[in-house]
Amino acid sequence: MKSKSKSVIYSVEGAVALITLNRPEKRNALNDALVKGLKESLREADMDDNVRVCVIMGAGADFCSGADLAALQKISEATVTENLEDARSLMELFALIRRVRVPVVAAVRGRALAGGCGLATACDIVLAAHSARFGYPEVRIGFVPAMVMAILRRNVSEKRAFELVTRGAEINASEAERIGLANHVYDDGKFEEEVEAFVAEFEKASRSALMLSKRLLYHMDGMTFETALQSGADVNTIARMTEDCQKGISKFLKKDK
C-alpha cells in the first residue's frame, strides 16, 4: 500500500510503515503541510493492525532542518493566539508519536536540527548515519526548543540537555549515541541496509506485546517504585491473556518437547 502527498510519502512494506518527509529541496523543513502529513500518516499506521513499527525518514540528503523561512516569517508576524495554535500543532505531533501504539523509529541521515532534531528525539528509537548532525540552534535566534525539553531530559542527563539547548551547537552522530540521543550509528554506505535489518526484528515480535510494552514504559513516568511494579504486574497479567501469548507459549512448549 502506498499513498503520496506533496509533503509526506506514506507506504507499508510488510509490517513496516514508512513515513518519508518529502521536501528535499527545502532540506525537509517543517511547515504546516508537512506536520499535518506526518500526523495523518502516523494515525493511518496506528489504525493498521498489520503494522508493527513505523520508520520516519527524510528524502534527499537531510532528515529535517527545522522550520523553513516561510514558517519563521509567519511566526514573526503572528499574534499570540496564532503562535499558540501553531505551537500546539507541533505539540500534538510529539504527543501523537508517544500515543502511536507500536514503536516509531527515526532514521536520520544528514542534518536533524531545531524542530527536526525535536522530531527525531520524540521518536522511540533513533538510528543515525555516521555523517548525521544533531542540534538545537534555536537560542541563536532568540527562540527556545521548549516543548522538546520534556522529551530531551528523559533521553539524556540533565546537564547534557542543558548544554544542548543553551549552547545551540551541533553534535555529530557518535556524540549523539554516546550521550543517549541516538540508539545506534551506522556507516553511511550501509545505512539503509542496517535500518532495514534493525526494524525487521520488530516483525518477529507480537504486536500486542509491543503495544503493551510501549504503553507501560512511558506510563511509568513519575510513578513511585511500588506503583511502577504494580502497573507491571497488571500488564503482565493482561499479556498472559492475549491470543499472541497463548499461541507463543503453546509453540514454545511444542518446540521444547
C-alpha positions in Angstrom: 0.0 0.0 0.0 1.4 3.4 -0.9 0.0 6.9 -0.7 1.7 10.2 -1.6 1.0 13.8 -0.7 3.1 16.8 -1.6 5.0 16.9 1.7 4.9 13.4 3.1 5.0 9.9 1.4 3.4 7.0 3.3 3.8 3.4 2.4 3.6 0.0 4.1 6.1 -2.8 3.4 5.1 -6.0 5.2 4.8 -5.0 8.9 6.8 -1.7 8.4 5.1 1.7 7.9 7.5 4.0 6.1 6.9 7.8 6.5 9.1 10.0 4.3 9.4 13.7 4.7 9.2 14.8 1.1 10.7 18.3 0.8 14.3 17.6 -0.1 14.7 21.0 -1.9 14.0 22.6 1.5 16.0 20.1 3.5 12.6 18.7 4.6 12.0 21.8 6.7 8.8 21.8 8.8 5.8 23.7 7.7 2.0 23.3 8.3 1.6 20.8 5.4 4.4 18.6 6.5 3.3 18.5 10.1 -0.2 17.7 9.0 1.0 15.0 6.7 3.1 13.4 9.5 0.1 13.3 11.8 -2.1 11.8 9.1 0.5 9.1 8.3 1.1 8.2 12.0 -2.7 7.9 12.6 -3.0 5.7 9.5 -0.2 3.4 10.7 -1.7 3.2 14.1 -5.0 2.0 12.7 -3.3 -0.7 10.6 -3.4 -4.0 12.5 -0.6 -5.4 10.3 1.9 -2.6 11.2 4.4 -3.4 13.9 6.8 -0.5 13.5 6.9 3.0 11.9 10.0 4.5 10.4 10.3 8.2 9.8 13.0 9.3 7.3 13.8 12.3 5.1 14.0 12.3 1.3 17.3 13.6 -0.1 20.4 14.5 2.0 18.9 15.6 5.2 16.4 14.3 7.8 14.8 17.6 8.7 16.4 21.1 9.1 13.7 22.6 11.4 11.2 25.3 10.4 11.6 26.8 6.9 11.9 30.6 6.2 8.2 30.9 5.4 7.3 29.4 8.7 9.7 31.7 10.6 8.3 34.7 8.8 4.8 33.6 9.8 5.9 33.3 13.4 7.4 36.8 13.4 4.1 38.3 12.2 1.6 36.2 14.1 -0.5 37.2 17.1 -0.1 35.5 20.4 -3.2 33.4 19.7 -1.9 32.3 16.3 1.5 31.4 17.7 -0.1 29.4 20.4 -2.2 27.4 17.9 1.0 26.8 15.8 2.9 25.6 18.9 0.1 23.4 19.9 0.1 21.8 16.4 3.7 20.7 16.9 3.0 19.6 20.5 0.2 17.4 19.2 2.7 15.8 16.8 5.2 15.0 19.6 2.4 13.6 21.8 1.0 11.6 18.9 4.3 9.8 18.4 4.1 8.6 22.0 0.4 7.6 21.6 1.1 5.5 18.4 0.8 2.0 19.8 3.8 0.5 18.0 7.5 1.7 18.0 8.3 4.8 16.0 11.9 4.9 14.7 13.7 7.9 13.3 16.2 7.1 10.6 18.5 10.1 10.4 20.7 11.0 7.5 22.3 14.4 7.2 21.0 17.2 9.4 18.4 16.9 12.2 18.3 20.4 13.5 15.9 22.5 15.7 12.4 21.2 15.2 13.9 18.4 13.1 16.1 17.3 16.0 13.0 17.6 18.2 11.1 15.3 15.8 13.9 12.7 15.9 14.1 13.0 19.7 10.3 12.5 20.0 10.6 9.1 18.3 11.0 5.9 20.4 14.3 5.0 18.7 16.9 7.0 16.8 19.1 5.3 14.2 21.7 7.6 12.7 24.1 7.5 9.7 27.7 8.3 10.7 27.6 11.6 8.9 24.4 12.8 10.7 24.3 16.0 12.7 22.1 16.9 15.6 21.4 20.2 17.3 19.0 22.7 18.8 20.2 26.1 17.5 17.0 27.9 18.5 18.7 30.1 21.1 20.8 31.7 18.5 17.8 33.5 17.0 16.1 34.2 20.4 13.9 31.1 20.2 13.5 28.3 22.7 13.3 24.5 22.0 10.7 24.5 24.6 8.4 21.5 24.0 11.2 19.1 23.1 12.8 19.7 26.5 10.1 17.5 28.0 11.4 14.6 25.9 15.1 15.5 25.8 15.6 15.5 29.5 14.1 11.9 29.5 16.7 10.8 26.9 19.9 12.4 28.2 21.2 13.6 31.5 20.0 17.0 32.8 23.4 18.6 32.3 23.7 17.3 28.7 20.2 18.6 28.0 21.1 22.0 29.4 24.2 22.2 27.2 22.3 21.2 24.1 19.5 23.7 24.5 21.6 26.7 25.7 24.7 26.5 23.5 22.9 25.7 20.3 25.9 23.8 18.9 25.6 20.9 16.6 26.9 17.4 17.6 27.9 14.5 15.4 26.3 11.1 15.4 28.9 9.5 17.5 28.5 12.1 20.2 24.7 11.7 20.0 25.0 8.0 20.5 27.4 8.5 23.4 25.1 10.8 25.4 21.9 8.7 24.6 20.3 10.9 22.0 20.8 8.2 19.3 20.5 4.4 19.8 22.8 3.2 17.1 25.1 4.7 14.4 25.8 3.0 11.1 28.2 3.6 8.3 26.7 5.9 5.6 27.2 3.3 2.8 25.3 0.6 4.7 22.7 2.8 6.5 19.6 1.8 4.6 20.6 -1.9 4.8 21.2 -1.6 8.6 18.0 0.3 9.3 16.0 -2.4 7.3 17.7 -5.2 9.3 17.0 -3.4 12.6 13.3 -2.8 12.0 12.8 -6.3 10.6 13.3 -7.6 14.1 10.0 -6.0 15.1 8.2 -8.0 12.5 9.1 -11.1 14.6 7.5 -9.6 17.7 3.9 -9.9 18.9 2.0 -6.7 18.1 0.0 -6.9 21.3 3.3 -7.3 23.3 4.9 -4.3 21.5 1.9 -2.2 22.3 1.7 -3.2 25.9 5.4 -2.7 26.4 5.5 0.8 24.8 2.4 2.0 26.8 3.7 0.7 30.1 7.3 2.1 29.7 6.0 5.6 29.1 3.1 5.3 31.6 5.7 4.6 34.3 7.0 8.2 34.1 6.6 9.8 37.5 5.5 6.7 39.3 6.9 5.6 42.6 8.8 2.3 42.5 6.0 0.4 44.2 3.4 1.8 41.8 5.5 1.0 38.8 5.9 -2.6 40.0 2.1 -2.9 40.5 1.5 -1.5 37.0 4.0 -4.0 35.7 2.1 -6.8 37.4 -1.2 -5.6 35.9 0.2 -5.5 32.4 2.0 -8.9 32.9 -1.4 -10.4 33.7 -3.1 -8.8 30.7 -0.2 -10.0 28.4 -0.7 -13.6 29.6 -4.3 -13.5 28.5 -3.7 -12.3 24.9 -4.0 -14.6 21.9 -0.4 -13.9 20.9 0.9 -15.0 24.3 -1.3 -18.1 24.4 -0.1 -19.1 20.9 3.5 -18.2 21.8 3.6 -20.4 24.9 2.0 -23.3 23.0 4.5 -23.0 20.2 7.4 -22.8 22.7 6.2 -25.9 24.6 5.9 -27.9 21.5 9.3 -27.0 20.3 10.8 -27.8 23.8 9.3 -31.3 23.6 
